[in-house]
Amino acid sequence: MNPFFGSIFWLLVTLGVLVTFHEFGHYWVARRCGVKVLRFSVGFGSPLWKRTGKDGTEYWISAIPLGGYVKMLDAREGEVDPALKDQEFTGKPIWKRIAIVAAGPAFNLIFTVAAFWVMFMLGKPDIAPLITAAPQTMAAQAGIRDGDRVLAVDGKPMETFSDTMEAIANGLLGREPLPLTVRDPDGTQRNLTLPLDKLPAGQDIGQYMDKLGIEPAELPPIVGKVTPGLPAAAGGMQAGDRILSVNGKPVAKWSNFTEMVHATAAQSPALAVVVDRAGKTVPLTVTAVFASQQGMPKNWIIGVEGKAREPVMQHFGPVRAFSESLKSTWDRAATTLNMIGKLISGQASTKNLSGVVGIAQVANASASLGLTRFLEFLGLVSLSLAILNLLPIPVLDGGHLLYYLIELVKGSPVSERVVIAGQYVGLALILTMMGLAFYNDIHRIILPS
C-alpha cells in the first residue's frame, strides 16, 4: 500500500478502535449506574452514519475522526423530563459520577493489557541487544565496541534491542549520565557511562540519538542465504561461508563486503572471492550483474544475504504472557509519566511531542511489521490516551475528576463560573499542545535532521 494512503488507513483503524473502546467505557459504566445515554459517537461533527437503538440511544459515526463522545442526560444542558429525573447524570451520587468519568481511561488501560497479552501469546519477534557505535560519536567515546551485548541500562536488565533503545531514549529525556553494563564478544563484562549531560538542550530524541551514535552491531561477513539463479549460486557460494576477501582485499564485516561488491564490480564484474568453508579456504569466481533486487534501484549484485541477526522471540503461555503484559504496561506507564514530568519541568524539549501525523506514520510502519507489532503500537497509544485523559486539565476526564474531588472536600459542586472558566483554559491548553505537536510532525517531515 502507498505510504500516504497506508498511513491514513491505519490511523483511522487506530483511532476507530481506541476511541470506540474508550467511549464504550463511559457508556457501559453510565448504563450500569442508571444514567440515560442519549448518544454514542465515534468522531465529532455531522454523522456519516447513525442509528437509534431500542433504548433510544443514538449511535453515530461522525465526520471528524479525531475523538468521540458519550452524551448523557444532563440537567446542565437543558430541561429534564420529570419522568427521567432518576436517569439524569448530575443527580447521581458523586461516586457514580467519578466511576463514569474514570471508566474511559480505565478501559484504555484494560485494552493496553489485553493487547500486550495477546502480543506475548502470539510471540513478539526482536533481536538481541548487540550494539556498535558510529565513529566519532558519544557512544564511541564512552567505550562502546562493535558486538557489545547490553546486559543492563541504569541497572535494569535488558533482553532485546528494542527494550535497550527504549531505555536509552528514556534516559535521553533527562540528559543525565546513564550507566550501561555490557559484555564484549570475548565474554568480558564492562561497566560504562554514557555522558548524556553533555548533550545540548532543546533537541528531540531523534537528534540526540544521532549524536549518541548507538546502532545494531555490525553483521559478520557470513553468508546467510544464496538466491538460486543469481551469480553467487552459479559461482559456488554457499550459506555459512565466511567471506575472507574480494579481489585480494580483506573483508572484516558484511557492510564491507556489500560496499566492495558495488565498487569493485563497477570496474570489473568478475570478482575473485575467497571464503572459509568449514575451516577450508575456498577460492571462487563470481560475476556480478547490474540489476534491481526487491524493488531497489539498479546496482551490482551477486544474490546473497548476510546471516540474520541473533533473534529473540518473547513468546509465552497465557499465564506468563499476562504477567509480562502487566509488567510491560507498568514500565511503559512509568516511561510516559517520566516524559510528561520532564516536559512540564523543562528538562525535556517540547520538540519530542508528536501529533496525528506522527501517529499515522508509526501506525503504518508498525502494521507493515505484522500483527504483533501493530498490537504493541495499539497498546502504547491506548496507554498514552489513558494517561493524557487523566491529567487534571479541564475538558479532559482528569479535569472532571478534579472537580469531583474538590466537591468531595468542600461538600458542594464547583461553581458553574469556575467550570466554564476551566473549560476555556483547558481548551486553550489542548489546542496549544495539538498545534505544537502538529508543527513538530511537519517539521520532522520537511527537515528530518
C-alpha positions in Angstrom: 0.0 0.0 0.0 1.2 3.5 -0.8 2.8 5.0 2.4 0.5 8.1 2.3 -2.8 6.1 2.0 -1.4 3.4 4.3 -0.8 6.0 7.0 -4.3 7.4 6.6 -5.9 3.9 6.7 -4.0 2.7 9.7 -4.6 6.0 11.5 -8.3 5.5 11.0 -8.1 1.9 12.2 -6.1 3.0 15.3 -8.4 5.9 16.2 -11.5 3.9 15.4 -10.6 1.0 17.7 -9.2 3.1 20.6 -11.8 5.8 20.6 -14.6 3.3 20.5 -13.1 1.3 23.4 -12.6 4.5 25.5 -16.1 5.8 24.9 -17.6 2.4 25.4 -16.1 2.5 28.9 -18.1 5.7 29.7 -21.2 4.3 28.0 -21.1 0.9 29.8 -20.5 2.3 33.3 -23.1 5.0 32.8 -25.7 2.4 31.9 -24.7 0.3 34.9 -25.1 3.4 37.1 -28.6 4.1 35.8 -27.7 7.1 33.6 -29.6 7.5 30.3 -27.2 7.7 27.4 -28.5 10.0 24.6 -25.7 9.5 22.1 -22.6 7.4 21.5 -20.5 9.0 18.8 -17.2 7.9 17.3 -15.8 11.1 15.9 -17.0 14.7 16.0 -19.2 16.8 13.8 -22.0 15.7 11.5 -22.9 12.0 11.3 -21.8 9.9 8.3 -23.8 7.0 9.7 -26.3 6.8 12.5 -29.0 4.6 14.0 -31.2 4.7 17.1 -31.2 1.7 19.4 -34.2 0.2 21.2 -33.2 2.1 24.3 -33.4 5.4 22.5 -29.6 5.9 22.3 -28.3 7.3 19.1 -25.2 5.6 17.7 -23.1 7.8 15.3 -20.0 7.6 13.2 -19.1 11.2 12.7 -17.1 13.1 10.1 -14.1 14.2 12.1 -12.4 11.0 13.3 -10.2 12.7 16.0 -12.0 11.5 19.1 -15.5 10.8 20.2 -18.0 11.4 23.0 -20.9 9.9 25.0 -23.7 12.4 25.5 -25.7 11.6 28.7 -29.0 13.1 30.1 -27.6 16.1 31.9 -29.6 18.9 33.7 -26.8 21.4 32.9 -27.7 21.1 29.2 -31.4 21.8 29.4 -34.7 20.8 31.0 -35.1 17.2 32.0 -38.4 15.3 31.7 -39.5 14.6 35.3 -40.2 11.0 34.4 -36.4 10.6 33.5 -35.1 12.6 36.6 -33.7 9.4 38.2 -31.6 8.8 35.0 -30.0 12.2 34.9 -26.2 12.4 35.4 -25.7 15.3 37.9 -28.4 13.8 40.2 -26.3 10.6 40.7 -24.1 10.1 43.8 -20.6 11.5 43.4 -19.0 8.0 43.4 -21.1 7.0 40.4 -20.1 10.2 38.5 -16.5 9.5 39.3 -16.8 5.9 38.1 -18.5 7.0 34.8 -15.7 9.6 34.1 -12.9 7.3 35.1 -14.2 4.4 33.0 -12.9 5.8 29.7 -9.2 5.9 30.8 -9.7 2.6 32.7 -10.9 0.9 29.6 -7.9 2.2 27.7 -5.7 0.6 30.4 -7.6 -2.7 30.0 -7.1 -2.5 26.3 -3.4 -2.0 26.7 -3.0 -5.0 29.0 -5.1 -7.1 26.6 -3.2 -6.0 23.5 0.2 -6.8 25.2 -1.2 -10.1 26.5 -2.2 -11.2 23.0 1.1 -9.9 21.6 3.1 -12.0 24.1 1.0 -15.1 23.4 1.4 -14.8 19.7 5.1 -14.0 20.1 6.9 -10.7 19.8 10.0 -11.0 17.5 13.0 -9.0 18.2 16.8 -9.2 18.1 19.5 -9.5 20.7 20.8 -6.2 22.2 24.1 -6.4 20.3 25.3 -2.9 19.6 28.1 -0.9 18.0 29.0 2.8 18.0 29.2 5.0 14.9 32.7 6.5 14.5 33.4 9.7 16.5 30.1 9.7 18.4 29.4 10.0 22.1 28.9 6.2 22.3 32.3 5.6 20.7 34.0 8.0 23.1 32.2 6.3 26.0 33.8 3.0 25.1 31.1 1.1 23.2 32.7 -1.5 20.9 31.3 -3.4 18.0 29.5 -6.6 19.2 28.9 -5.4 22.8 25.9 -7.1 24.3 23.9 -4.7 26.6 23.2 -6.5 29.8 21.6 -3.6 31.7 20.7 0.0 31.3 20.7 2.0 34.6 20.7 -1.3 36.5 17.7 -2.7 34.6 18.3 -6.0 32.8 17.9 -5.9 29.0 16.8 -8.8 26.8 16.1 -7.2 23.5 17.4 -4.5 21.2 14.1 -2.7 21.3 13.9 -2.6 25.1 17.5 -1.4 25.2 16.9 1.5 22.8 13.7 2.5 24.6 15.5 2.6 28.0 18.3 4.7 26.4 15.7 7.0 24.8 14.0 7.4 28.3 17.4 8.4 29.7 18.0 10.9 26.9 14.9 12.9 28.1 16.7 13.9 31.3 20.2 14.3 29.8 21.9 12.8 32.8 24.8 10.3 32.8 23.4 6.9 32.0 25.2 3.7 33.3 25.4 0.7 31.0 26.6 -2.8 31.7 27.9 -4.6 28.5 29.6 -7.8 27.6 32.0 -7.9 24.7 32.3 -10.8 22.2 35.1 -12.5 24.2 32.9 -12.6 27.4 34.5 -9.7 29.3 31.9 -7.7 31.2 32.3 -3.9 31.5 30.6 -1.0 33.1 30.3 2.2 31.0 28.6 5.5 31.4 27.0 7.4 28.6 27.7 11.2 29.3 24.2 12.3 28.3 24.7 15.5 30.3 27.0 16.8 27.6 24.2 16.8 25.0 22.9 20.3 24.1 19.5 21.3 25.4 16.4 21.9 23.3 16.6 19.0 20.8 14.3 16.0 20.2 15.1 12.3 20.9 15.9 11.7 17.2 18.6 14.4 17.2 20.0 13.1 20.5 20.1 9.5 19.1 22.1 10.7 16.1 24.7 12.4 18.4 24.8 9.3 20.7 25.5 7.0 17.7 24.4 3.7 19.1 23.4 1.2 16.3 22.8 -2.5 15.9 26.1 -4.4 15.9 27.8 -5.0 12.6 27.0 -8.3 11.0 29.9 -10.7 10.4 30.8 -11.5 6.8 28.9 -14.8 6.8 26.6 -15.8 4.0 23.1 -16.4 5.4 21.2 -17.1 2.1 22.2 -17.6 -1.5 19.5 -16.9 -4.1 19.2 -19.6 -6.8 19.8 -18.5 -10.4 22.0 -15.5 -9.5 25.8 -15.1 -9.8 26.7 -16.2 -6.2 24.9 -19.5 -6.6 26.4 -20.0 -10.1 29.9 -19.3 -8.7 29.5 -22.0 -6.0 28.9 -19.8 -2.9 27.0 -21.5 -0.1 25.1 -20.4 3.1 27.5 -20.5 6.0 30.6 -19.4 4.0 32.6 -16.7 5.8 33.9 -14.2 3.2 37.7 -13.6 3.7 38.5 -11.3 0.7 37.3 -9.8 -2.5 40.0 -9.3 -5.2 42.6 -9.7 -2.6 41.2 -7.1 -0.2 40.3 -8.5 3.3 36.7 -8.3 4.5 36.0 -7.6 8.2 32.2 -7.2 8.2 29.2 -7.7 6.0 28.8 -4.0 5.2 32.5 -4.0 3.9 31.6 -6.9 1.6 28.5 -5.2 0.1 30.4 -2.0 -0.4 33.3 -3.9 -2.1 30.9 -5.7 -4.4 29.3 -2.5 -5.6 32.6 -0.6 -6.0 34.7 -3.4 -7.5 32.1 -4.8 -9.9 31.7 -1.3 -11.3 35.3 -1.7 -12.5 35.2 -5.3 -13.5 32.1 -7.6 -12.8 34.3 -10.8 -12.4 35.1 -11.0 -8.7 37.7 -13.2 -7.1 36.0 -14.1 -3.8 37.8 -16.2 -1.1 35.7 -17.9 1.6 36.3 -20.0 4.6 34.1 -23.1 4.4 34.2 -25.5 7.4 37.8 -24.5 8.1 39.0 -24.7 4.5 39.9 -21.8 2.3 37.9 -21.9 -1.0 38.6 -19.5 -3.9 35.5 -18.7 -6.1 34.9 -16.6 -9.1 31.6 -14.7 -9.0 30.5 -12.4 -11.9 28.2 -9.7 -10.6 25.2 -8.4 -12.7 23.8 -4.9 -12.8 20.1 -5.3 -11.8 17.4 -4.4 -9.5 16.6 -6.6 -6.5 13.5 -6.4 -4.2 12.3 -3.2 -5.8 15.5 -1.3 -5.1 17.4 0.8 -7.7 19.7 -1.0 -10.0 23.1 -1.8 -8.6 25.8 -4.5 -9.0 24.5 -7.6 -7.2 25.5 -11.2 -6.8 22.4 -12.6 -5.0 23.5 -13.2 -1.4 22.2 -12.1 2.0 24.1 -11.8 5.3 23.5 -14.0 8.3 20.4 -12.8 10.2 20.9 -11.0 13.5 20.5 -13.1 16.6 16.8 -13.4 17.0 14.9 -13.1 20.3 11.3 -14.3 20.5 9.3 -13.2 23.5 6.7 -15.9 23.3 4.9 -17.1 26.5 1.9 -19.2 27.6 -1.3 -17.4 28.8 -0.3 -17.0 32.4 3.3 -15.8 31.8 2.0 -13.6 28.9 -0.5 -12.0 31.2 2.2 -11.3 33.9 4.5 -9.9 31.2 1.7 -7.7 29.8 1.1 -6.2 33.3 4.8 -5.6 33.7 5.1 -4.0 30.3 2.1 -1.8 30.9 3.6 -0.6 34.2 7.0 0.0 32.7 5.6 1.9 29.7 3.3 4.0 32.0 6.3 4.9 34.1 8.2 6.0 31.0 5.3 8.1 29.8 4.8 9.8 33.1 8.6 10.4 33.3 8.4 12.1 29.9 5.4 14.2 30.9 7.2 15.2 34.1 10.3 16.3 32.2 8.3 18.2 29.7 6.5 20.1 32.4 9.7 20.8 34.3 11.5 21.9 31.1 14.1 19.1 31.3 12.8 17.7 28.0 12.2 19.7 24.9 8.6 20.1 23.6 10.1 19.0 20.2 9.5 15.5 21.5 5.8 15.9 21.2 4.2 14.1 18.3 0.7 14.5 16.9 -1.7 12.9 14.5 0.7 12.9 11.5 3.4 11.2 13.6 0.9 8.6 14.9 -0.3 7.9 11.3 3.3 7.3 10.2 4.1 4.9 13.1 0.7 3.2 12.7 1.6 2.4 9.0 5.1 1.3 9.9 4.0 -1.0 12.7 1.2 -2.5 10.7 3.8 -3.4 7.9 5.8 -5.3 10.5 3.0 -7.7 11.4 0.1 -8.2 13.8 2.2 -8.4 17.0 4.0 -5.1 16.3 0.7 -3.4 15.5 -0.8 -4.8 18.7 2.1 -3.3 20.6 1.6 0.0 18.9 -2.2 0.0 19.7 -1.4 -0.8 23.3 1.1 2.0 23.6 -1.3 4.6 22.1 -4.1 3.3 24.3 -1.9 3.7 27.3 -1.0 7.2 26.3 -4.6 8.1 25.8 -5.4 6.8 29.3 -2.6 8.8 31.0 -3.3 12.0 29.0 -7.0 11.8 29.7 -6.3 11.5 33.4 -4.2 14.8 33.5 -6.0 17.4 35.6 -6.9 19.6 32.7 -10.5 20.9 32.3 -12.3 19.3 29.3 -10.4 16.1 29.8 -11.6 13.3 32.1 -8.9 14.2 34.6 -10.3 17.7 34.8 -13.8 16.4 35.6 -12.3 14.1 38.2 -10.5 17.1 39.8 -13.8 18.9 40.1 -15.4 15.9 41.8 -12.5 15.6 44.2 -13.0 19.3 45.1 -16.7 18.6 45.6 -15.9 15.7 48.0 -13.7 18.0 50.0 -15.9 21.1 50.1 -19.2 19.3 50.2 -20.8 21.1 47.2 -20.2 21.1 43.4 -17.7 23.5 41.9 -19.5 26.7 40.7 -20.6 27.0 37.1 -18.4 30.0 36.6 -15.3 28.1 37.6 -16.3 25.2 35.4 -16.8 27.5 32.4 -13.5 29.3 33.0 -11.8 26.0 33.4 -13.2 24.8 30.1 -11.7 27.8 28.3 -8.3 27.3 29.9 -8.4 23.6 29.2 -9.4 24.0 25.6 -6.6 26.6 25.1 -4.1 24.2 26.6 -5.3 21.3 24.4 -5.3 23.4 21.2 -1.8 24.7 22.0 -0.4 21.2 22.6 -2.1 19.9 19.4 -0.8 22.8 17.4 2.7 22.3 18.7 2.6 18.5 18.1 1.4 19.1 14.5 4.1 21.7 13.9 6.7 19.1 15.2 5.3 16.5 12.8 5.5 18.7 9.8 9.0 20.0 10.8 10.3 16.4 11.0 9.0 15.7 7.5 10.4 18.9 6.0 13.7 18.9 8.0 14.1 15.4 9.2 17.5 16.0 10.8 
